Amino acid sequence: MVGRGPTDAGQATIRHHLTTALEKTGGHIGYDVRPSARRQGHATAALAAALPIARSLDIRQALVTCDETNSPSQCVIEANGGRFNDRVGDKRRYWVPTS
Ligand SMILES: CC(C)(COP(=O)(O)OP(=O)(O)OC[C@H]1O[C@@H](n2cnc3c(N)ncnc32)[C@H](O)[C@@H]1OP(=O)(O)O)[C@@H](O)C(=O)NCCC(=O)NCCS
């Protein structure tokens, strides 16, 4: 996990292993961007930066999830090559190649 300080735009989290709960809803990579820093491409860049790190952890396809209603996050995932897999509850699950 990358920490967030008061001047940071946001954070990304990489989960090295999936638990049963993470398989359903959390996925390998999460991110969030401070409201005042949104719509500047930070989340798209953060996911892009996280993918090679995941690859270095032997994760060949990263599971990335988002709420059904979270269209900005869906854009972020698809801009990084994410392929829709399925829905689990109100979550959409995508596989994103790490290379
Ligand atoms: C989802 C979130 C991470 C997006 O962060 P961001 O830095 O604003 O995203 P980006 O600037 O990289 O934008 C990604 C795409 O979403 C679009 N977008 C961003 N905010 C949007 C909004 N409020 N409404 C419509 N589209 C939006 C951008 O235009 C961009 O689309 P494009 O690729 O077609 O140009 C941010 O809104 C956030 O932190 N939300 C709360 C936490 C969260 O939902 N985390 C993700 C959990 S899966």
The ligand as an SDF file (V2000), in Angstrom:
LIG
                    3D

 48 50  0  0  0  0  0  0  0  0999 V2000
  -12.9390    6.8710   -9.5300 C   0  0  0  0  0  0  0  0  0  0  0  0
  -11.7860    7.8630   -9.2790 C   0  0  0  0  0  0  0  0  0  0  0  0
  -10.6060    7.0800   -8.6900 C   0  0  0  0  0  0  0  0  0  0  0  0
  -11.4060    8.4710  -10.6600 C   0  0  0  0  0  0  0  0  0  0  0  0
  -10.2720    9.3060  -10.4280 O   0  0  0  0  0  0  0  0  0  0  0  0
   -9.8230   10.4210  -11.4730 P   0  0  0  0  0  0  0  0  0  0  0  0
   -8.4070   10.7550  -11.1760 O   0  0  0  0  0  0  0  0  0  0  0  0
  -10.8100   11.5120  -11.4890 O   0  0  0  0  0  0  0  0  0  0  0  0
   -9.9260    9.6180  -12.8510 O   0  0  0  0  0  0  0  0  0  0  0  0
   -9.2970   10.0790  -14.2310 P   0  0  0  0  0  0  0  0  0  0  0  0
   -9.0500   11.5600  -14.2160 O   0  0  0  0  0  0  0  0  0  0  0  0
   -8.1650    9.1740  -14.5420 O   0  0  0  0  0  0  0  0  0  0  0  0
  -10.5330    9.8680  -15.2060 O   0  0  0  0  0  0  0  0  0  0  0  0
  -10.8790    8.5890  -15.6980 C   0  0  0  0  0  0  0  0  0  0  0  0
  -12.0750    8.7280  -16.6190 C   0  0  0  0  0  0  0  0  0  0  0  0
  -13.2430    8.9710  -15.8520 O   0  0  0  0  0  0  0  0  0  0  0  0
  -13.8510   10.1540  -16.2990 C   0  0  0  0  0  0  0  0  0  0  0  0
  -14.4100   10.8080  -15.1340 N   0  0  0  0  0  0  0  0  0  0  0  0
  -13.7530   11.1140  -13.9980 C   0  0  0  0  0  0  0  0  0  0  0  0
  -14.6230   11.6560  -13.1190 N   0  0  0  0  0  0  0  0  0  0  0  0
  -15.8260   11.6790  -13.7310 C   0  0  0  0  0  0  0  0  0  0  0  0
  -17.1080   12.1180  -13.3330 C   0  0  0  0  0  0  0  0  0  0  0  0
  -17.3350   12.6290  -12.1300 N   0  0  0  0  0  0  0  0  0  0  0  0
  -18.1190   11.9710  -14.2040 N   0  0  0  0  0  0  0  0  0  0  0  0
  -17.9170   11.4460  -15.4370 C   0  0  0  0  0  0  0  0  0  0  0  0
  -16.7060   10.9890  -15.8590 N   0  0  0  0  0  0  0  0  0  0  0  0
  -15.6760   11.1280  -15.0170 C   0  0  0  0  0  0  0  0  0  0  0  0
  -12.7480   10.9650  -16.9370 C   0  0  0  0  0  0  0  0  0  0  0  0
  -13.2500   11.8930  -17.8670 O   0  0  0  0  0  0  0  0  0  0  0  0
  -11.9550    9.8820  -17.6030 C   0  0  0  0  0  0  0  0  0  0  0  0
  -12.5970    9.4690  -18.7930 O   0  0  0  0  0  0  0  0  0  0  0  0
  -11.8190    9.3750  -20.1670 P   0  0  0  0  0  0  0  0  0  0  0  0
  -10.7590    8.3370  -19.9620 O   0  0  0  0  0  0  0  0  0  0  0  0
  -12.8590    8.9520  -21.1370 O   0  0  0  0  0  0  0  0  0  0  0  0
  -11.2520   10.7290  -20.3790 O   0  0  0  0  0  0  0  0  0  0  0  0
  -12.2000    8.9920   -8.3170 C   0  0  0  0  0  0  0  0  0  0  0  0
  -13.4190    9.5530   -8.7760 O   0  0  0  0  0  0  0  0  0  0  0  0
  -12.3440    8.5460   -6.8670 C   0  0  0  0  0  0  0  0  0  0  0  0
  -11.3860    8.5450   -6.1040 O   0  0  0  0  0  0  0  0  0  0  0  0
  -13.5580    8.1290   -6.4900 N   0  0  0  0  0  0  0  0  0  0  0  0
  -13.8110    7.6630   -5.1200 C   0  0  0  0  0  0  0  0  0  0  0  0
  -13.0670    6.3680   -4.8320 C   0  0  0  0  0  0  0  0  0  0  0  0
  -13.3020    5.3230   -5.8730 C   0  0  0  0  0  0  0  0  0  0  0  0
  -14.4030    5.2060   -6.4220 O   0  0  0  0  0  0  0  0  0  0  0  0
  -12.2350    4.5550   -6.1370 N   0  0  0  0  0  0  0  0  0  0  0  0
  -12.2940    3.5020   -7.1100 C   0  0  0  0  0  0  0  0  0  0  0  0
  -12.7760    2.2550   -6.4640 C   0  0  0  0  0  0  0  0  0  0  0  0
  -13.0140    1.0080   -7.7080 S   0  0  0  0  0  0  0  0  0  0  0  0
  1  2  1  0
  2  3  1  0
  2  4  1  0
  2 36  1  0
  4  5  1  0
  5  6  1  0
  6  7  2  0
  6  8  1  0
  6  9  1  0
  9 10  1  0
 10 11  2  0
 10 12  1  0
 10 13  1  0
 13 14  1  0
 14 15  1  0
 15 16  1  0
 15 30  1  0
 16 17  1  0
 17 18  1  0
 17 28  1  0
 18 19  1  0
 18 27  1  0
 19 20  2  0
 20 21  1  0
 21 22  1  0
 21 27  2  0
 22 23  1  0
 22 24  2  0
 24 25  1  0
 25 26  2  0
 26 27  1  0
 28 29  1  0
 28 30  1  0
 30 31  1  0
 31 32  1  0
 32 33  2  0
 32 34  1  0
 32 35  1  0
 36 37  1  0
 36 38  1  0
 38 39  2  0
 38 40  1  0
 40 41  1  0
 41 42  1  0
 42 43  1  0
 43 44  2  0
 43 45  1  0
 45 46  1  0
 46 47  1  0
 47 48  1  0
M  END
$$$$
